Amino acid sequence: MTVKSGINPNSWTLDDVPEVRHFTSLEDRLPSRRDRFCWHREGQNFPRTAAELRPLCGDVTLNARNRKALIAQVEHIPNLKSLWDRFEVVAVADPSPSGRRLIEQRHGVSTCASFDELLALRPDAILIAAPDSYHAEFAGRALDAGIHVFCEKPLCFSTADIDGLIAKRDAAKRVLQVGYMKRWDPSYEMLLDEVKGLGGRLRFIAVEVNDPDSWPFSAHQGFQRFSDVPAFLIADNKTRLAAQVARATGVEADDVAIRAYADSLASSMIHDLNVVLGLLAHMGVDDIRPVSGSLFAGGQGTAAVLALNGDQAICQISHVVVPKLADYQERISLFFDDRRFELIFPSPYLNHFPTKLIAYRSEGMHLSTTEHRNGFEEAFVRELIGFWEAIVNGAPVRNTAEHARGDIDLIQRIAKLAFAGRPV
């Protein structure tokens, strides 16, 4: 059975969002990837056949760093097209006329200009990759219309908004899946098996991410962005973003606060936090308490320390943008009393690059190191197959709204610690 899917990307430039003009000039010149997805708000259309269930996946990418647009162009649209036996892309919604033309020419799919137009097509499913400030509205409206939803992370900026979506999901009896692709990584799945039952022996977790913000890894993929998004939408996104960050953090949402919370914490660090929480759950560790939070580099860097099982162990986690270095490093290290593991992710935009899992063990003086590369399956593709399985066969949803709620709850608590220590 195929699922008709709609994608909703936004073709906004970084210059449209002044508070994030800290990226490299090379990246600023790259076109938005949003044009490959259907917009939820700006309108996405997904063709569907009468005989088949084809969820419309819409990607609404209005977030400040254009990452959602990039994911739509580089991942979601081509991946949905490749899964032709499961999905039929009926339309992509994009407010940019240039973006719509590119989508039609590059992918041969229909487009529309607004989320309202996309909903009017009555797709089976929608993939939301709009700017983050639209996630709660678009997902809620889709669920109210009886449409299955795949929403890019963060699902929302606050637990209160996620609670509202959980209620709508339950009332509609529809699938709501969050786009945390790392939990679909084959090496992550292998690590789950390795750490099962080791919670009582955990000592320390370290997470380090240095991120140039995608430009070295997206230029060769034809990523494009456009300057003809209506000005009122750009202004609306900025207003929404400031209001939602203020509600989530309790502080005035100036440029640094927006950058630190909406970008570094809720859009970037949250990926690794989701991985760590998945591992801890598998280990049986459920006592997780933020004890410190920091922001630095004008909000381009954030860090936190979590206490685990009281004072048994801690997790140190950090994310920093290094905009002029064409290098991406994402390492999660877990230390136990008799072994340690390293999970080393490539840039998300390098498809089919295997994530390395390195295991260290010793017998007396003999130290052994084993490097695992658990195949070349692409996590971005696997999560879409999982979405299809949940819709068509009733398979369990791997990344639920409840998982997203736990992630953003910790992000909100970390942010409050960070902003409390911020110089006035």
ZIDAFEN-V320960 format. One record per residue. N is the residue number from 1. SS is DSSP state (hx for helix, st for strand, lp for the rest). OMEGA is omega in degrees with one decimal (999 if undefined). Layout:
N:SS:OMEGA
N:SS:OMEGA
This chain:
1:lp:177.6
2:lp:-177.7
3:st:-179.8
4:st:-171.1
5:st:175.6
6:st:-179.1
7:st:-174.9
8:st:177.6
9:lp:174.7
10:lp:-174.1
11:lp:-176.9
12:lp:177.0
13:lp:177.4
14:hx:-180.0
15:hx:177.2
16:hx:-178.7
17:lp:-171.8
18:hx:-175.4
19:hx:178.3
20:hx:-179.2
21:lp:-178.8
22:lp:-176.9
23:lp:-175.1
24:lp:-179.9
25:hx:178.0
26:hx:180.0
27:hx:-179.2
28:hx:-179.1
29:hx:-176.4
30:lp:177.7
31:st:-178.1
32:lp:176.6
33:hx:-172.7
34:hx:-174.3
35:hx:180.0
36:hx:-176.3
37:lp:176.7
38:lp:177.9
39:lp:174.8
40:lp:-176.7
41:lp:-176.9
42:st:172.3
43:lp:175.5
44:lp:177.7
45:lp:177.7
46:lp:178.8
47:lp:177.8
48:lp:177.3
49:lp:-176.3
50:lp:-174.0
51:lp:-173.2
52:lp:173.0
53:lp:-177.9
54:lp:-178.2
55:lp:174.3
56:lp:179.1
57:lp:-177.8
58:lp:-179.4
59:lp:179.9
60:lp:-174.0
61:lp:178.3
62:lp:-171.0
63:lp:-168.3
64:lp:-173.2
65:lp:177.6
66:lp:-179.6
67:hx:180.0
68:hx:178.3
69:hx:179.0
70:hx:-179.5
71:hx:-179.3
72:hx:-177.3
73:hx:-171.4
74:hx:-174.5
75:hx:-164.5
76:hx:-176.9
77:hx:179.4
78:hx:180.0
79:hx:176.3
80:hx:178.3
81:hx:-179.5
82:hx:178.7
83:lp:-172.7
84:lp:-179.7
85:lp:178.7
86:lp:-175.5
87:st:167.9
88:st:179.5
89:st:-175.9
90:st:179.1
91:st:171.8
92:st:-179.4
93:st:-179.9
94:lp:-179.2
95:lp:-178.7
96:lp:174.8
97:hx:178.7
98:hx:177.7
99:hx:179.3
100:hx:178.8
101:hx:-179.5
102:hx:-179.9
103:hx:-179.0
104:hx:-176.6
105:hx:-175.4
106:hx:-171.5
107:hx:178.2
108:lp:179.1
109:lp:177.6
110:lp:177.5
111:st:171.5
112:st:-168.7
113:lp:-175.1
114:lp:176.0
115:hx:178.0
116:hx:178.7
117:hx:179.5
118:hx:178.8
119:hx:-178.5
120:hx:178.5
121:lp:179.0
122:lp:177.2
123:lp:174.2
124:lp:-176.1
125:st:178.7
126:st:173.5
127:st:-176.3
128:st:174.7
129:lp:177.3
130:lp:172.8
131:lp:-173.3
132:hx:-176.8
133:hx:179.1
134:hx:-173.9
135:hx:-176.2
136:hx:-178.8
137:hx:-174.6
138:hx:179.4
139:hx:179.7
140:hx:-179.6
141:hx:178.3
142:hx:178.8
143:hx:177.6
144:hx:179.8
145:lp:178.5
146:lp:-176.8
147:lp:174.1
148:st:-173.3
149:st:164.0
150:st:-176.4
151:st:174.9
152:st:176.3
153:lp:-9.8
154:lp:178.6
155:lp:174.9
156:lp:178.9
157:lp:-176.8
158:lp:177.7
159:hx:-178.8
160:hx:179.3
161:hx:178.7
162:hx:176.6
163:hx:177.8
164:hx:179.3
165:hx:176.8
166:hx:178.2
167:hx:178.9
168:hx:178.1
169:hx:-177.7
170:hx:178.9
171:hx:-177.7
172:hx:-175.6
173:lp:179.5
174:lp:178.4
175:lp:171.5
176:st:-178.6
177:st:-178.2
178:st:-173.2
179:st:170.5
180:lp:-173.0
181:hx:-174.8
182:hx:176.7
183:hx:174.6
184:hx:-179.1
185:lp:-178.6
186:hx:179.8
187:hx:173.6
188:hx:179.0
189:hx:176.9
190:hx:179.0
191:hx:176.0
192:hx:179.8
193:hx:-177.9
194:hx:-173.2
195:hx:-177.6
196:lp:177.7
197:lp:-177.1
198:lp:-175.6
199:hx:-179.2
200:hx:-178.2
201:hx:-179.3
202:st:178.6
203:st:-167.9
204:st:172.0
205:st:177.0
206:st:178.0
207:st:179.6
208:st:178.2
209:st:166.8
210:st:-163.8
211:st:175.8
212:lp:-177.9
213:lp:161.6
214:lp:-169.9
215:hx:179.7
216:hx:-170.0
217:hx:-177.1
218:hx:-175.4
219:hx:-176.6
220:hx:-176.9
221:hx:176.7
222:lp:178.6
223:lp:-179.0
224:st:172.7
225:lp:-168.8
226:lp:-174.5
227:lp:-175.9
228:lp:170.8
229:lp:-178.6
230:lp:-176.1
231:hx:-177.1
232:hx:177.5
233:hx:177.3
234:hx:179.1
235:hx:-179.4
236:hx:178.7
237:hx:179.8
238:hx:179.4
239:hx:178.7
240:hx:-177.2
241:hx:-179.5
242:hx:-178.2
243:hx:-177.2
244:hx:176.4
245:hx:178.6
246:hx:179.7
247:hx:-176.2
248:hx:-172.9
249:hx:-175.7
250:lp:178.5
251:lp:176.1
252:lp:-174.0
253:lp:173.4
254:lp:-175.2
255:hx:-178.2
256:hx:180.0
257:hx:179.0
258:hx:-179.3
259:hx:-176.6
260:hx:-174.8
261:hx:-172.6
262:hx:-175.1
263:hx:-172.3
264:hx:-176.7
265:hx:-169.1
266:hx:179.9
267:hx:-175.2
268:hx:-179.3
269:hx:-176.0
270:hx:177.0
271:hx:-177.8
272:hx:175.9
273:hx:177.9
274:hx:177.0
275:hx:-178.1
276:hx:-179.0
277:hx:175.4
278:hx:178.0
279:hx:-179.5
280:hx:178.3
281:hx:-179.3
282:hx:177.7
283:hx:-177.6
284:lp:177.8
285:lp:-179.1
286:lp:175.9
287:lp:-173.7
288:st:-173.6
289:st:174.4
290:st:177.9
291:st:175.8
292:st:175.1
293:st:-177.5
294:st:168.3
295:st:-176.2
296:st:179.4
297:hx:177.3
298:hx:-179.0
299:hx:177.0
300:lp:177.2
301:st:175.0
302:st:-179.7
303:st:179.8
304:st:171.7
305:st:177.9
306:st:172.7
307:st:-175.8
308:st:-178.2
309:lp:-177.3
310:lp:178.7
311:lp:180.0
312:lp:-175.2
313:st:174.2
314:st:172.5
315:st:173.1
316:st:-175.7
317:st:-178.9
318:st:175.4
319:st:179.2
320:st:173.5
321:st:175.7
322:lp:-161.0
323:lp:-176.3
324:lp:178.9
325:lp:-177.6
326:lp:-177.0
327:lp:178.1
328:lp:177.2
329:st:177.2
330:st:-173.5
331:st:173.9
332:st:-177.6
333:st:179.1
334:st:-176.9
335:st:174.7
336:st:-175.9
337:lp:-177.2
338:lp:-178.9
339:st:171.1
340:st:-178.8
341:st:172.2
342:st:175.2
343:st:-172.7
344:st:-177.0
345:st:169.9
346:lp:172.9
347:lp:-179.2
348:lp:-172.7
349:lp:175.1
350:lp:-172.8
351:lp:175.1
352:lp:169.1
353:lp:-175.8
354:lp:171.8
355:lp:-179.0
356:st:171.1
357:st:-178.6
358:st:179.8
359:st:179.2
360:st:176.4
361:st:177.3
362:st:169.9
363:st:-173.4
364:lp:-179.1
365:lp:-176.2
366:st:178.3
367:st:176.9
368:st:178.5
369:st:-180.0
370:st:177.3
371:st:179.2
372:st:169.3
373:st:-164.3
374:lp:175.6
375:lp:-173.5
376:lp:176.6
377:lp:-177.2
378:lp:-177.5
379:hx:179.2
380:hx:177.7
381:hx:-177.0
382:hx:-179.9
383:hx:176.7
384:hx:175.2
385:hx:176.5
386:hx:176.4
387:hx:178.7
388:hx:179.6
389:hx:179.6
390:hx:-178.9
391:hx:-169.9
392:hx:-173.5
393:hx:178.7
394:lp:178.8
395:lp:178.1
396:lp:175.9
397:lp:-176.7
398:lp:179.9
399:lp:-173.3
400:lp:173.6
401:hx:177.4
402:hx:174.4
403:hx:179.7
404:hx:178.5
405:hx:177.5
406:hx:178.4
407:hx:-175.0
408:hx:174.5
409:hx:177.5
410:hx:178.3
411:hx:178.0
412:hx:-179.6
413:hx:175.9
414:hx:-179.0
415:hx:179.7
416:hx:175.3
417:hx:-178.1
418:hx:-177.5
419:hx:177.7
420:hx:179.8
421:lp:-178.3
422:lp:178.6
423:lp:180.0
424:lp:999
